[in-house]
Amino acid sequence: MSNAENICARDGCGFHVELVMIGDTPLPAVYCGSACADYEWLRKSLASAEPSPEIAASFQHLSALERLLNGRTDSLQVGPLLGSLYGR
């Protein structure tokens, strides 16, 4: 499962997607892990929100998360990373 179709759907993420069990069959997910899936959910939610100073600030925080996700080098770093963003 190493072809381009099995790469995380998030732009800028080259990690391979996780396999999820559907019944007894492992199938590839859309994103490599919950961190990328959460990132995309947040990005789409902010993009659909009414512009405001708070939304602009949230986009800046999201950019920091994007840098963190794009900086991953270990294939085991595909799960939740939000605590890493703030040193928790």
C-alpha positions as CSV (number, residue, x, y, z in Angstrom):
1,M,0.0,0.0,0.0
2,S,2.6,2.6,-1.0
3,N,1.1,4.2,-4.0
4,A,0.1,7.9,-4.2
5,E,-3.6,7.0,-3.6
6,N,-2.7,5.9,-0.1
7,I,-1.0,9.2,0.9
8,C,-2.8,11.4,3.4
9,A,-5.4,13.6,1.8
10,R,-4.2,16.8,3.6
11,D,-2.1,19.0,1.3
12,G,1.5,19.0,2.5
13,C,1.3,15.7,4.3
14,G,3.3,12.9,2.8
15,F,2.4,10.3,5.4
16,H,0.7,7.1,4.5
17,V,-2.9,6.7,5.7
18,E,-3.8,4.5,8.6
19,L,-5.7,1.3,8.0
20,V,-9.0,1.1,9.8
21,M,-11.0,-2.1,10.4
22,I,-14.3,-2.2,8.7
23,G,-15.7,-5.6,9.9
24,D,-12.8,-7.9,9.4
25,T,-11.3,-5.9,6.5
26,P,-8.5,-3.3,7.0
27,L,-9.2,-0.4,4.7
28,P,-7.2,2.8,4.2
29,A,-8.6,6.0,5.8
30,V,-8.5,9.4,4.2
31,Y,-6.0,10.9,6.5
32,C,-2.8,9.5,8.1
33,G,-4.1,9.9,11.6
34,S,-6.4,11.9,13.8
35,A,-4.1,14.9,13.8
36,C,-4.5,15.5,10.1
37,A,-8.2,14.7,10.2
38,D,-8.7,17.2,13.0
39,Y,-6.6,19.8,11.2
40,E,-8.8,19.5,8.1
41,W,-12.0,19.7,10.1
42,L,-10.7,22.9,11.9
43,R,-9.6,24.4,8.6
44,K,-12.9,23.8,6.9
45,S,-14.8,25.1,9.9
46,L,-12.8,28.3,10.0
47,A,-13.1,28.8,6.2
48,S,-16.9,28.6,6.4
49,A,-17.1,31.0,9.4
50,E,-18.0,34.7,9.2
51,P,-14.7,36.7,9.0
52,S,-13.8,38.3,12.3
53,P,-10.6,39.2,14.3
54,E,-11.1,35.9,16.3
55,I,-11.3,33.9,13.1
56,A,-8.1,35.6,11.8
57,A,-6.3,34.7,15.1
58,S,-7.6,31.1,14.8
59,F,-6.1,30.9,11.3
60,Q,-2.8,32.0,12.7
61,H,-2.9,29.3,15.4
62,L,-3.9,26.8,12.7
63,S,-0.8,27.8,10.8
64,A,1.3,26.8,13.8
65,L,-0.4,23.4,13.8
66,E,0.2,23.0,10.1
67,R,4.0,23.7,10.6
68,L,4.0,21.1,13.4
69,L,2.3,18.5,11.2
70,N,4.5,19.2,8.2
71,G,7.6,19.0,10.4
72,R,6.9,15.4,11.4
73,T,9.6,12.9,10.5
74,D,8.7,9.8,12.5
75,S,6.1,7.5,11.0
76,L,4.8,6.9,14.6
77,Q,3.8,10.6,14.9
78,V,0.5,10.2,13.0
79,G,-1.8,10.3,15.9
80,P,-3.0,13.2,18.1
81,L,-0.4,16.0,18.2
82,L,-2.4,18.9,19.7
83,G,-0.7,18.6,23.1
84,S,2.7,18.9,21.3
85,L,1.8,22.2,19.9
86,Y,1.8,23.8,23.4
87,G,4.4,21.6,25.0
88,R,1.9,19.4,26.9
